[in-house]
């Protein structure tokens, strides 16, 4: 099996895995939206029985507004630059993987080189 075939097979597997994950994420998002809708209706009914329709609607609206505000604040704070507290030795894992790949590439190149034996 040639290296081009191996690379193409690996790309096909990764694309298939990404597609399955995307479909799973879409299904989870749809189910989460349905759950939010159902819980909102149940909470609205319970609050309506206890406090009246206007107060129940205002309470549910306030809860959603507070959640949206928390999400906006999180989104704004997430975009700020954060100084890395990892020392240079924190990248040891990356360096080991890079050295391993380089060794594999060198070994592959050396194996393909055909020198006459003395």
C-alpha distances in whole Angstrom, upper triangle without the diagonal:
4,7,8,6,7,10,11,11,13,15,16,17,19,21,21,23,25,26,27,29,31,32,33,35,37,38,39,41,42,44,45,47,48,49,51,53,54,55,57,59,60,61,63,65,66,67,69,71,72,72,73,70,71,70,67,66,66,65,62,62,62,60,57,58,58,55,54,56,54,50,52,53,49,48,50,50,46,46,48,46,46,46,43,45,42,42,39,38,37,34,33,30,29,29,27,24,24,25,22,20,21,21,17,17,19,17,14,16,18,15,14,18,19,23,25,26,30
4,5,5,6,9,10,11,13,14,16,17,19,20,21,23,25,26,28,29,31,32,33,35,37,38,39,41,43,44,45,47,49,50,51,53,55,56,57,59,60,61,63,65,66,67,69,71,72,72,73,70,71,70,67,65,66,65,61,61,62,59,57,58,58,54,53,55,53,50,51,52,48,46,48,48,44,44,46,44,44,44,42,43,40,41,38,37,36,33,32,29,27,28,26,23,23,23,21,18,19,19,15,14,17,16,12,14,16,14,12,16,17,21,23,25,29
4,5,5,6,9,10,10,12,14,15,16,18,20,21,22,24,26,27,28,30,32,33,35,36,37,39,41,42,43,45,47,48,49,51,53,53,55,57,58,59,61,63,64,65,67,69,70,70,70,68,68,68,65,63,64,62,59,59,59,56,54,55,55,51,50,52,50,47,47,48,45,43,45,45,41,40,42,41,41,40,38,40,37,37,34,34,33,29,28,26,24,24,23,20,19,20,18,15,16,16,13,12,14,14,10,12,15,13,12,16,18,21,24,26,30
4,5,5,6,9,10,11,12,14,15,16,18,20,21,23,24,26,27,29,30,31,33,35,36,37,39,41,42,43,45,47,48,50,51,52,54,56,57,58,60,62,63,64,66,68,69,69,69,67,67,66,63,61,62,61,58,57,58,55,52,54,53,50,49,50,49,45,46,47,44,42,44,44,40,40,42,40,40,41,38,40,38,38,35,35,34,30,30,27,25,26,25,22,21,22,20,17,18,19,16,14,17,17,14,15,18,17,15,18,20,24,27,29,33
4,5,5,6,8,10,11,12,14,15,17,18,20,21,23,24,26,27,29,30,32,33,35,36,38,39,41,42,44,45,47,48,50,51,52,54,56,57,58,60,61,63,64,66,67,68,68,65,66,65,62,61,61,60,57,56,57,55,52,53,53,50,49,51,49,45,46,48,45,43,45,45,41,41,43,42,42,42,40,42,39,40,37,37,35,32,31,29,27,28,26,23,23,24,22,19,20,21,17,17,20,19,16,17,20,18,17,20,22,26,29,30,34
4,6,5,6,9,10,11,12,14,15,17,18,20,21,23,24,26,27,29,30,32,33,35,36,38,39,41,42,43,45,47,48,49,51,53,54,55,57,59,60,61,63,65,65,66,66,64,64,64,61,59,60,58,55,55,56,53,50,52,51,48,47,49,47,43,45,46,42,41,43,43,39,39,41,39,39,40,37,39,36,37,34,33,32,29,28,25,23,24,23,20,20,21,18,16,18,18,15,14,18,17,14,16,19,17,17,20,22,26,29,30,34
4,5,5,6,9,10,11,12,14,15,16,18,20,21,22,24,26,27,29,30,31,33,35,36,37,39,41,42,43,45,47,48,49,51,52,53,55,57,58,59,61,63,64,64,64,62,62,62,59,57,58,56,53,53,53,51,48,49,49,45,44,46,44,41,42,43,40,38,40,40,36,35,38,36,36,37,34,36,34,34,32,32,30,27,27,24,22,23,22,18,18,20,18,15,17,18,15,14,18,18,15,17,20,19,18,21,24,27,30,32,35
4,5,5,6,9,10,11,12,14,15,16,18,20,21,23,24,26,27,29,30,31,33,35,36,38,39,41,42,44,45,46,48,50,51,52,54,56,57,58,60,62,63,63,63,61,61,61,58,56,57,55,52,52,53,50,47,48,48,45,44,46,44,41,42,43,40,38,40,40,37,36,38,37,38,39,36,39,36,37,35,35,33,30,30,27,25,26,25,22,22,24,21,18,21,22,19,18,21,21,18,20,23,22,21,24,26,30,33,34,38
4,5,5,6,9,10,11,12,14,15,17,19,20,21,23,24,26,27,29,30,32,33,35,36,38,39,41,43,44,45,47,49,50,51,53,54,55,57,59,60,61,62,62,60,60,60,57,55,56,55,51,51,52,49,47,48,48,44,44,46,44,40,42,43,40,38,41,41,37,37,39,38,38,39,37,39,36,37,36,35,33,30,30,26,25,26,25,22,22,24,21,19,22,22,19,19,22,22,19,21,24,22,22,25,27,31,34,35,39
4,5,5,6,9,10,11,12,14,15,17,18,20,21,22,24,26,27,29,30,32,33,35,36,37,39,41,42,43,45,47,48,49,51,53,54,55,57,59,59,60,60,58,58,58,55,53,54,52,49,49,50,47,44,46,45,42,41,43,41,38,39,40,37,35,38,37,34,34,36,35,35,36,33,35,32,34,32,31,29,26,26,23,21,23,22,18,19,21,19,16,19,20,17,17,21,20,18,21,24,22,22,25,28,31,34,35,39
4,5,5,6,9,10,10,12,14,15,16,18,20,21,22,24,26,27,29,30,31,33,35,36,37,39,41,42,43,45,47,47,49,51,52,53,55,57,58,58,58,56,56,56,53,51,52,50,47,47,48,45,42,44,43,40,39,41,39,36,37,38,35,33,35,36,32,32,34,33,34,35,33,35,32,34,32,32,30,27,27,24,22,24,24,20,20,23,21,18,21,22,19,19,23,23,20,22,26,25,24,27,30,33,36,38,41
4,6,5,6,9,10,11,12,14,15,17,18,20,21,23,24,26,27,29,30,32,33,35,36,38,39,41,42,44,45,46,48,50,51,52,54,56,57,58,58,55,55,55,52,50,51,50,47,46,47,45,42,44,44,40,39,41,40,36,38,39,36,34,37,37,34,33,36,36,36,37,35,37,35,37,35,35,33,30,30,27,25,27,27,23,24,26,24,21,24,25,22,22,26,26,23,25,28,27,26,30,32,36,39,40,44
4,5,5,6,9,10,11,12,14,15,17,18,20,21,23,24,26,27,28,30,32,33,35,36,38,39,41,42,43,45,46,48,49,50,52,54,55,56,56,54,54,54,51,49,50,49,45,45,46,43,41,42,42,39,38,40,38,35,37,38,35,33,36,36,32,33,35,35,35,36,34,36,33,35,34,33,31,28,28,25,24,26,25,21,23,25,23,20,24,25,22,22,26,25,23,26,29,27,27,30,33,36,39,40,44
4,5,5,6,9,10,11,12,14,15,16,18,20,21,22,24,26,27,29,30,31,33,35,36,37,39,41,42,43,45,47,48,49,50,53,53,54,54,52,52,51,48,47,48,46,43,43,43,41,38,40,39,36,35,37,35,32,33,35,31,30,32,33,29,29,32,31,31,33,30,32,30,32,31,31,28,25,26,22,21,24,23,19,21,23,21,19,22,24,21,22,25,25,23,26,29,28,28,31,34,37,40,41,45
4,5,5,6,9,10,10,12,14,15,16,18,20,21,23,24,26,27,29,30,31,33,35,36,37,39,41,42,43,45,47,47,49,51,52,53,53,50,51,50,47,45,46,45,42,41,42,40,37,38,39,35,34,36,35,31,33,34,31,29,32,33,29,29,32,32,32,34,32,34,32,35,33,33,31,28,29,26,24,27,26,23,24,27,25,22,25,27,24,24,28,28,26,28,31,31,30,33,36,39,42,44,47
4,5,5,6,9,10,11,12,14,15,17,18,20,21,23,24,26,27,29,30,32,33,35,36,38,39,40,42,44,45,46,48,50,51,52,52,49,50,50,46,45,46,45,41,41,42,40,37,39,39,35,34,37,35,32,34,36,32,31,34,34,31,31,34,34,34,36,34,36,34,37,36,35,32,30,31,27,26,29,28,25,26,29,27,24,28,29,26,27,30,30,28,30,33,32,32,35,38,41,44,45,49
4,5,5,6,9,10,11,12,14,15,16,18,20,21,22,24,26,27,28,30,32,33,34,36,37,38,40,42,43,44,46,48,49,50,50,48,48,48,45,43,44,43,39,39,40,37,35,37,37,33,32,35,33,30,32,33,30,28,32,32,28,29,32,32,32,33,31,33,31,34,33,33,29,27,28,25,24,27,26,23,24,27,25,23,27,28,25,26,30,30,28,31,33,32,32,36,38,42,45,46,49
4,5,5,6,9,10,10,12,14,15,16,18,20,21,23,24,26,27,29,30,31,33,35,36,37,39,41,42,43,45,47,48,48,48,46,46,45,43,41,42,40,37,37,38,35,32,34,34,30,29,32,30,27,28,30,27,25,28,29,25,26,29,29,29,31,30,32,30,33,32,32,29,27,28,25,23,26,26,23,24,27,26,24,27,29,27,27,31,31,29,32,35,34,34,37,40,43,46,47,51
4,5,5,6,9,10,11,12,14,15,17,18,20,21,23,24,26,27,29,30,32,33,35,36,38,39,41,42,43,46,47,47,47,44,45,45,42,40,41,40,36,36,37,35,32,34,34,31,30,32,31,28,29,31,28,27,30,31,27,28,31,31,32,34,33,35,34,36,36,36,32,31,32,28,27,30,30,27,28,31,29,27,30,32,30,30,34,34,32,34,37,36,36,39,42,45,48,50,53
4,5,5,6,9,10,11,12,14,15,17,18,20,21,22,24,26,27,28,30,32,33,34,36,38,39,40,42,44,45,46,46,43,44,44,41,39,40,39,35,36,37,34,31,34,34,30,30,32,31,28,30,32,29,27,31,31,28,29,32,33,33,35,33,35,34,37,36,36,33,31,32,29,28,31,30,27,29,32,30,28,32,33,31,31,35,35,33,36,39,37,37,41,43,47,50,51,54
4,5,5,6,9,10,10,12,14,15,16,18,20,21,22,24,26,27,28,30,31,32,34,36,37,38,40,42,43,44,44,42,42,41,38,37,38,36,33,33,34,31,29,31,31,27,27,29,27,24,26,28,25,24,27,28,24,26,29,29,29,32,30,32,31,34,34,33,30,28,30,26,25,29,29,26,27,31,29,27,31,32,30,31,35,35,33,36,39,38,38,41,44,47,50,51,55
4,5,5,6,9,10,11,12,14,15,17,19,20,21,23,25,26,27,29,30,31,33,35,36,37,39,41,42,42,42,40,40,40,37,35,36,35,31,31,32,30,27,29,29,26,25,28,26,23,25,27,24,22,26,27,23,24,28,29,29,32,31,33,32,35,35,35,31,30,32,28,27,31,31,28,29,32,31,29,33,35,32,33,36,37,35,38,41,40,40,43,46,49,52,53,57
4,5,5,6,9,10,11,12,14,15,17,18,20,21,23,24,26,27,29,30,32,33,35,36,38,40,41,41,41,39,39,39,36,34,36,35,31,31,33,30,27,29,30,26,26,29,28,24,27,29,26,25,28,29,26,27,31,32,33,35,34,36,35,38,38,38,35,33,35,32,31,34,34,31,32,36,34,32,36,37,35,36,39,39,38,40,43,42,42,45,48,51,54,55,59
4,5,5,6,9,10,11,12,14,15,16,18,20,21,22,24,26,27,28,30,32,33,34,36,38,39,40,40,38,38,38,35,33,35,33,30,30,31,28,26,28,29,25,25,28,26,23,26,28,25,24,28,28,25,27,30,31,32,34,33,35,34,37,37,37,33,32,34,30,30,33,33,30,32,35,33,32,36,37,35,36,40,40,38,41,44,43,43,46,49,52,55,56,60
4,5,5,6,9,10,10,12,14,15,16,18,20,21,22,24,26,27,28,30,31,32,34,36,37,38,38,36,36,35,32,31,32,30,27,27,28,25,23,25,25,22,21,24,23,20,22,24,21,20,24,25,22,23,27,28,28,31,30,32,32,35,35,35,32,31,33,29,29,32,33,30,32,35,33,32,36,37,36,36,40,40,39,41,44,44,44,47,50,53,56,57,61
4,5,5,6,9,10,11,13,14,15,17,19,20,21,23,25,26,27,29,30,31,33,35,36,37,36,34,34,34,31,29,31,30,26,26,28,25,22,25,25,22,21,24,23,20,22,25,23,21,25,26,24,25,28,30,31,34,33,35,35,38,39,39,35,34,36,33,32,36,36,33,35,38,37,35,38,40,38,39,43,43,41,44,47,46,46,49,52,55,58,60,63
4,5,5,6,9,10,11,12,14,16,17,18,20,21,23,24,26,27,29,30,32,33,35,36,35,33,34,34,30,29,31,29,26,26,28,25,23,25,26,23,22,26,25,22,24,27,25,24,27,29,26,28,31,33,33,36,35,37,37,40,41,41,37,36,38,35,34,38,38,35,37,40,38,37,40,42,40,41,45,45,43,46,49,48,48,51,54,57,60,61,65
4,5,5,6,9,10,10,12,14,15,16,18,20,21,22,24,26,27,28,30,32,33,34,34,32,32,32,29,27,29,27,24,24,26,23,20,23,23,20,20,23,22,19,22,24,22,21,25,26,24,26,29,31,31,34,33,34,34,38,39,38,35,34,36,33,33,36,36,34,36,39,38,37,40,42,40,41,44,45,43,46,49,48,48,52,54,58,61,61,65
4,5,5,6,9,10,11,12,14,15,16,19,20,21,22,24,26,27,28,30,32,32,32,29,30,30,26,25,26,25,21,21,23,20,18,20,21,17,17,20,19,17,19,22,20,19,23,24,22,24,27,29,30,33,32,34,34,38,39,39,35,35,37,34,33,37,38,35,37,40,39,38,41,43,41,42,46,46,45,47,50,50,50,53,56,59,62,63,67
4,5,5,6,9,10,11,13,14,15,17,19,20,21,23,25,26,27,29,31,31,31,28,29,29,26,24,26,25,21,21,24,21,18,21,22,19,19,22,22,19,22,25,23,22,26,27,25,27,30,33,33,36,36,38,38,42,43,43,39,38,40,37,37,41,41,38,40,43,42,41,44,46,44,45,48,49,47,50,53,52,52,55,58,61,64,65,69
4,5,5,6,9,10,11,12,14,15,17,18,20,21,23,24,26,27,29,30,30,27,29,28,25,24,25,24,20,21,23,20,18,22,22,19,20,23,22,20,23,25,24,23,27,28,26,29,32,34,34,37,37,38,38,42,43,43,39,39,41,38,38,41,41,39,41,44,43,42,45,47,45,46,50,50,49,51,54,53,53,57,59,63,66,66,70
4,5,5,6,9,10,10,12,14,15,16,18,20,21,22,24,26,27,27,28,26,26,26,22,21,23,21,18,19,20,17,15,18,19,15,16,20,19,16,20,22,20,20,24,25,23,26,29,31,31,35,34,36,36,40,41,41,37,37,39,37,36,40,41,38,40,43,42,41,45,47,45,46,50,50,49,51,54,54,54,57,60,63,66,67,70
4,5,5,6,9,10,11,12,14,15,16,18,20,21,22,25,26,26,26,23,24,24,21,19,21,20,16,16,18,16,13,17,18,15,15,19,18,16,19,22,21,20,24,25,24,26,29,32,32,36,36,38,38,42,43,44,40,40,42,39,39,43,43,41,43,46,45,44,47,49,48,48,52,52,51,53,56,56,56,59,62,65,68,69,73
4,5,5,6,9,10,11,12,14,15,17,19,20,21,23,25,25,25,23,24,24,20,19,21,20,16,18,20,18,15,19,20,17,18,22,21,20,22,25,24,24,27,29,28,30,33,36,36,39,39,41,41,45,46,46,43,43,45,42,42,45,46,43,45,49,47,46,50,51,50,51,54,55,53,56,59,58,58,61,64,67,70,71,75
4,5,5,6,8,10,11,12,14,15,16,18,20,21,23,24,24,22,23,23,19,18,20,19,15,17,19,16,14,18,19,16,17,21,20,19,22,24,23,24,27,28,27,29,32,35,35,38,38,39,40,44,45,45,41,42,44,41,41,45,45,43,45,48,47,46,50,51,50,51,54,55,54,56,59,58,59,62,65,68,71,72,75
4,6,5,6,9,10,10,12,14,15,16,18,20,21,21,21,19,20,20,16,15,17,15,12,13,15,12,11,14,15,13,14,17,17,16,19,21,20,21,24,26,25,27,30,33,33,37,37,38,39,43,45,45,41,41,44,41,41,45,45,43,45,49,48,47,50,52,51,52,55,56,55,57,60,59,60,63,66,69,72,73,76
4,6,5,6,9,10,10,12,14,15,16,19,20,20,20,18,19,19,15,14,16,15,12,13,16,14,12,15,17,15,16,19,20,19,21,24,23,24,27,28,28,30,33,36,36,40,40,42,43,46,48,48,45,45,47,45,44,48,49,46,48,52,51,50,53,55,54,54,58,58,57,60,62,62,62,65,68,71,75,75,79
4,5,5,6,9,10,11,12,14,15,17,19,20,19,17,19,19,15,15,18,16,13,15,18,15,14,18,19,17,19,22,22,21,24,26,26,26,30,31,30,33,36,39,39,42,42,43,44,48,50,50,46,46,48,46,46,50,50,48,50,53,52,51,55,56,55,56,59,60,59,61,64,63,64,67,70,73,76,77,80
4,5,5,6,8,10,10,12,14,15,17,18,18,17,18,17,14,14,16,14,11,13,15,12,12,16,17,15,17,20,20,19,23,24,24,25,28,29,29,32,34,37,37,40,41,41,43,46,48,48,44,45,47,45,45,49,49,47,49,53,52,51,54,56,55,56,59,60,59,61,64,64,64,67,70,73,76,77,80
4,5,5,6,9,10,10,12,14,15,16,16,14,15,14,11,10,12,11,7,10,12,10,10,13,15,13,15,18,18,18,21,23,23,24,27,28,28,31,33,37,37,40,41,42,43,47,49,49,46,46,49,46,46,50,51,49,51,54,53,53,56,58,57,57,61,61,61,63,66,65,66,69,72,75,78,79,82
4,5,5,6,9,10,10,12,14,15,14,12,14,14,11,10,14,13,10,12,15,13,13,17,18,17,19,22,22,22,25,27,27,28,31,32,32,34,37,40,41,44,45,46,47,51,53,53,49,50,52,50,50,53,54,52,54,57,56,56,59,61,59,60,64,64,63,66,68,68,68,71,74,77,81,81,85
4,5,5,6,9,10,11,13,14,14,13,16,15,11,12,15,13,11,14,16,14,15,18,19,18,20,23,23,23,26,28,28,29,32,33,33,36,38,41,41,45,45,46,47,51,53,53,49,50,52,50,50,54,54,52,55,58,57,56,59,61,60,61,64,65,64,66,69,69,69,72,75,78,81,82,85
4,5,5,6,8,10,11,12,12,12,13,12,8,10,12,10,8,12,13,11,12,16,16,16,18,21,21,21,24,26,26,27,30,31,31,34,36,39,39,43,43,44,46,49,52,52,48,49,51,49,49,53,54,52,54,57,57,56,59,61,60,61,64,65,64,67,69,69,70,73,76,79,82,82,86
4,5,5,6,9,10,10,10,8,10,10,6,7,10,9,7,10,12,12,12,15,17,17,19,21,22,22,25,27,27,28,31,32,33,35,38,41,41,45,45,46,48,52,54,54,50,51,54,52,52,56,56,54,56,60,59,58,62,64,62,63,67,67,66,69,72,71,72,75,78,81,84,85,88
4,6,5,6,9,10,9,9,12,11,8,10,13,12,11,14,16,15,16,19,20,20,22,25,25,26,28,30,31,32,34,36,36,39,41,44,45,48,49,49,51,55,57,57,53,54,56,54,55,58,59,57,59,62,61,61,64,66,65,66,69,70,69,71,74,73,74,77,80,83,86,87,90
4,5,5,6,9,10,10,13,11,8,11,13,12,11,15,16,15,17,20,20,20,23,25,25,26,29,30,30,32,35,36,36,39,41,44,44,47,48,48,50,54,56,56,53,54,56,54,54,58,58,57,59,62,61,61,64,66,65,66,69,70,69,72,74,74,74,77,80,83,87,87,90
4,5,5,6,7,8,10,8,5,8,10,8,9,12,13,13,15,17,18,19,21,23,23,25,27,28,29,31,33,34,35,38,39,43,43,46,47,48,49,53,56,56,52,54,56,54,54,58,59,57,59,62,62,61,65,66,65,67,70,71,70,72,75,75,75,78,81,84,87,88,91
4,5,5,4,5,8,7,5,8,11,10,11,13,15,15,17,19,20,21,23,25,26,27,29,31,32,33,35,36,37,40,42,45,46,49,50,51,53,56,59,59,55,57,59,57,57,61,62,60,62,65,65,64,67,69,68,69,72,73,72,75,77,77,77,81,84,87,90,91,94
4,6,6,8,11,10,9,12,14,13,14,17,18,18,20,22,23,24,26,28,29,30,32,34,34,36,38,39,40,43,45,48,48,51,52,53,55,58,61,61,57,59,61,59,59,63,64,62,64,67,66,66,69,71,70,71,74,75,74,77,79,79,80,83,86,89,92,92,96
4,6,9,11,9,8,12,13,12,14,17,17,17,20,22,22,23,26,27,28,29,31,32,33,35,37,38,39,42,44,47,47,50,51,51,53,57,60,60,56,58,60,58,59,62,63,62,64,67,66,66,69,71,70,71,74,75,75,77,80,79,80,83,86,89,92,93,96
4,7,8,6,6,10,11,10,12,15,15,16,18,20,20,22,24,25,26,28,30,31,32,34,36,37,38,41,42,46,46,49,50,51,53,57,59,60,56,58,60,58,59,62,63,62,64,67,67,66,69,71,70,71,75,75,75,77,80,80,80,83,86,89,93,93,96
4,6,6,6,9,10,11,12,14,16,17,19,20,21,23,25,26,27,29,30,32,33,35,36,38,39,42,43,47,47,51,52,53,55,59,61,62,58,59,62,60,60,64,65,63,65,68,68,67,70,72,71,72,76,76,76,78,81,81,81,84,87,90,93,94,97
4,6,5,6,9,10,11,12,14,16,17,18,20,21,23,24,26,27,29,30,32,33,35,36,38,40,42,45,46,49,51,52,54,58,60,61,57,58,61,59,59,62,63,62,63,67,66,65,68,71,70,70,74,75,74,76,79,79,79,82,85,88,91,92,95
4,5,5,6,9,10,11,12,14,16,16,18,20,21,22,24,26,27,28,30,31,33,35,36,38,40,44,44,48,49,51,53,56,59,60,56,57,60,58,58,62,63,61,63,66,66,65,68,70,69,70,73,74,74,76,78,79,79,82,85,88,91,92,95
4,5,5,6,9,10,10,12,14,15,16,18,20,21,22,24,25,27,29,30,31,33,34,37,38,42,42,46,47,48,50,54,57,57,54,55,58,56,56,60,61,60,61,65,64,64,67,69,68,69,72,73,73,75,77,77,78,81,84,87,90,91,94
4,5,5,6,9,10,11,13,14,15,17,19,20,21,23,24,26,27,29,31,32,33,36,37,41,41,45,46,47,49,53,55,56,52,53,56,54,54,58,59,57,59,62,62,61,64,66,66,66,70,71,70,72,75,75,75,78,81,84,87,88,91
4,5,5,6,9,10,11,12,14,16,17,18,20,21,22,24,26,27,29,30,32,34,36,39,40,44,45,46,48,52,54,55,51,52,55,53,53,57,58,56,58,61,61,60,63,65,64,65,68,69,68,70,73,73,73,76,80,83,86,87,90
4,6,5,6,9,10,10,12,14,15,16,18,20,21,22,24,25,27,28,30,32,34,37,38,42,43,44,47,50,53,54,50,51,54,53,52,56,57,56,57,61,60,60,63,65,64,65,68,69,68,70,73,73,74,76,80,83,86,87,90
4,5,5,6,9,10,11,12,14,15,17,18,20,21,23,24,26,27,29,31,33,36,37,40,41,42,44,48,51,51,48,49,52,50,50,54,55,54,55,59,58,58,61,63,62,63,66,67,67,69,72,72,72,75,78,81,84,85,88
4,5,5,6,9,10,11,12,14,16,17,19,20,21,23,25,26,27,29,32,35,35,39,40,41,43,47,49,50,46,47,50,48,48,52,53,51,53,56,56,55,58,60,60,60,64,65,64,66,69,69,69,72,75,78,81,82,86
4,5,5,6,9,10,11,12,14,15,16,18,20,21,22,24,26,28,30,33,34,38,39,40,43,46,49,49,46,47,50,48,48,51,53,51,52,56,56,55,58,60,59,60,63,64,64,65,68,69,69,71,75,78,81,82,85
4,5,5,6,9,10,10,12,14,15,16,18,20,21,22,24,26,28,32,32,36,37,38,41,44,47,48,44,45,48,47,47,50,52,50,52,55,55,55,57,60,59,60,63,64,64,65,68,69,69,72,75,78,81,82,85
4,5,5,6,9,10,11,12,14,16,17,18,20,21,23,25,27,30,31,34,35,36,38,42,45,45,42,43,46,44,44,48,49,47,49,52,52,52,55,57,56,57,60,61,61,63,66,66,66,69,72,75,78,79,82
4,5,5,6,9,10,11,12,14,15,16,18,20,21,23,25,29,29,33,34,36,38,41,44,44,41,42,44,43,42,46,47,46,47,51,51,50,53,55,54,55,58,59,59,60,63,64,64,67,70,73,76,77,80
4,5,5,6,9,10,10,12,14,15,16,18,20,22,24,27,28,32,34,35,37,41,43,44,41,42,45,43,43,46,48,46,48,51,51,50,53,56,55,55,59,60,59,61,64,64,65,67,71,73,77,78,81
4,5,5,6,9,10,11,12,14,15,17,18,21,22,26,26,30,31,32,35,38,41,42,38,40,43,41,41,45,46,45,46,49,50,49,52,54,54,54,57,59,58,60,63,64,64,66,70,72,76,77,80
4,5,5,6,9,10,11,12,14,15,16,19,21,24,25,28,29,31,33,36,39,40,36,37,40,38,38,42,43,42,43,46,47,46,49,51,51,51,54,56,55,57,60,60,61,63,67,69,73,73,77
4,5,5,6,9,10,10,12,14,15,17,19,23,24,28,29,31,33,36,38,40,36,37,40,38,38,41,43,41,43,46,46,45,48,51,50,50,54,55,54,56,59,59,60,62,66,68,72,73,76
4,5,5,6,9,10,11,12,14,16,18,21,22,26,28,29,32,35,37,39,35,36,40,39,38,41,43,42,43,46,47,46,48,51,51,51,54,56,55,57,60,60,61,63,67,69,73,74,77
4,6,5,6,9,10,11,12,15,16,20,20,23,25,26,29,32,35,36,32,34,37,35,35,39,40,39,40,44,44,44,46,49,48,49,52,53,53,55,57,58,59,61,64,67,70,71,74
4,5,5,6,9,10,10,13,15,18,19,23,24,26,28,31,33,35,31,32,35,34,33,37,38,37,38,41,42,41,43,46,46,46,49,51,50,52,55,55,56,58,62,64,68,69,72
4,5,5,6,9,10,11,13,17,18,22,24,26,28,32,34,35,32,33,36,35,34,37,39,38,39,42,43,42,44,47,47,47,50,51,51,52,55,56,56,59,62,65,68,69,72
4,5,5,6,8,10,12,15,16,20,22,23,26,29,32,33,30,31,34,34,33,36,38,37,38,41,42,42,44,46,46,47,50,51,51,53,55,56,57,59,62,65,68,69,72
4,6,5,6,9,11,14,14,18,19,21,23,27,29,30,27,28,31,30,30,33,35,34,35,38,39,38,40,43,43,43,46,48,48,49,52,53,53,56,59,61,65,66,69
4,6,5,7,9,13,14,18,20,22,24,27,29,31,27,28,31,30,29,32,34,33,34,37,38,37,39,42,42,42,45,47,46,48,50,51,52,54,57,60,63,64,67
4,5,6,7,11,13,17,19,21,24,27,29,31,28,28,32,31,30,33,35,34,35,38,39,38,40,43,43,43,46,48,48,49,52,53,53,55,59,61,65,66,68
4,5,6,9,10,14,16,18,21,24,26,28,25,26,29,29,28,31,33,33,33,36,37,37,39,42,42,42,45,47,47,48,51,52,52,54,58,60,64,64,67
4,6,8,9,13,14,17,19,22,24,26,22,23,27,26,25,28,30,29,30,33,34,33,35,38,38,39,41,43,43,44,47,48,49,51,54,56,60,61,64
4,7,9,13,15,17,19,22,24,26,23,23,27,26,25,28,30,29,29,33,34,33,35,38,38,38,41,43,43,44,46,48,48,50,53,56,59,60,63
4,6,10,12,15,18,21,22,25,22,23,26,26,25,28,30,30,30,33,34,34,35,38,39,39,41,43,44,44,47,49,49,51,54,56,60,61,63
4,7,9,12,15,17,19,21,19,20,23,24,22,25,27,27,27,30,32,31,32,35,36,36,38,41,41,42,44,46,46,48,52,53,57,58,60
4,6,9,12,14,16,19,16,17,21,22,21,23,26,26,26,29,30,30,32,34,35,36,38,40,41,41,44,45,46,48,51,53,57,57,60
4,6,9,11,13,16,14,15,19,20,19,21,24,25,24,27,29,29,30,33,34,35,36,39,40,40,42,44,45,46,50,51,55,56,58
4,6,8,10,12,10,12,15,16,16,18,20,21,21,24,26,26,27,30,31,32,33,35,37,37,39,41,42,44,47,49,52,53,55
4,6,10,11,9,12,15,16,17,18,21,22,22,24,26,27,28,30,32,33,34,36,38,39,40,42,44,45,48,50,53,53,55
4,7,8,6,8,11,13,13,15,17,18,19,21,23,24,25,27,28,29,31,33,34,35,37,39,40,41,45,46,50,50,52
4,5,5,8,10,13,13,14,16,18,18,20,22,23,24,26,28,29,30,32,34,34,36,38,39,40,44,45,48,48,50
4,5,6,8,11,11,11,13,16,15,16,19,20,21,22,25,26,26,28,30,31,32,34,36,37,40,41,45,45,46
4,5,6,9,10,10,12,14,15,15,17,19,20,21,24,25,25,27,29,30,31,33,35,36,39,40,44,43,45
4,6,8,9,10,12,13,14,16,18,19,20,22,24,25,26,28,29,31,32,34,35,37,40,41,45,45,47
4,5,5,6,9,10,11,12,14,16,17,18,20,21,23,24,26,27,29,30,32,33,37,38,41,42,44
4,5,5,6,9,10,10,12,14,15,16,18,20,21,22,24,26,27,28,30,32,35,36,39,39,41
4,5,5,6,9,10,11,13,14,15,17,19,20,21,23,25,26,27,29,31,34,35,39,38,41
4,5,5,6,9,10,11,12,14,15,17,18,20,21,23,24,26,27,29,32,34,37,38,40
4,5,5,6,9,10,10,12,14,15,16,18,20,21,22,24,26,27,30,32,35,35,37
4,5,5,6,9,10,10,12,14,15,16,18,20,21,22,24,26,29,30,34,33,36
4,5,5,6,9,10,11,12,14,15,16,18,20,21,23,25,28,30,33,33,36
4,5,5,6,9,10,11,12,14,15,17,18,20,21,23,26,28,31,32,34
4,5,5,6,9,10,10,12,14,15,16,18,20,21,24,26,29,29,31
4,5,5,6,9,10,10,12,14,15,16,18,20,23,25,28,28,31
4,5,5,6,9,10,11,12,14,15,17,19,22,24,27,28,31
4,5,5,6,9,10,11,12,14,15,17,20,22,25,26,28
4,5,5,6,9,10,10,12,14,15,19,20,23,23,26
4,5,5,6,9,10,10,12,14,17,19,23,23,26
4,5,5,6,9,10,11,12,16,18,22,23,26
4,5,5,6,9,10,11,14,16,19,20,23
4,5,5,6,9,10,13,15,18,18,21
4,5,5,6,9,12,14,18,18,22
4,5,5,6,10,12,16,17,20
4,5,5,8,10,13,14,17
4,5,7,10,13,14,17
4,6,9,13,14,18
4,6,10,12,15
4,7,9,12
4,6,9
4,6
4
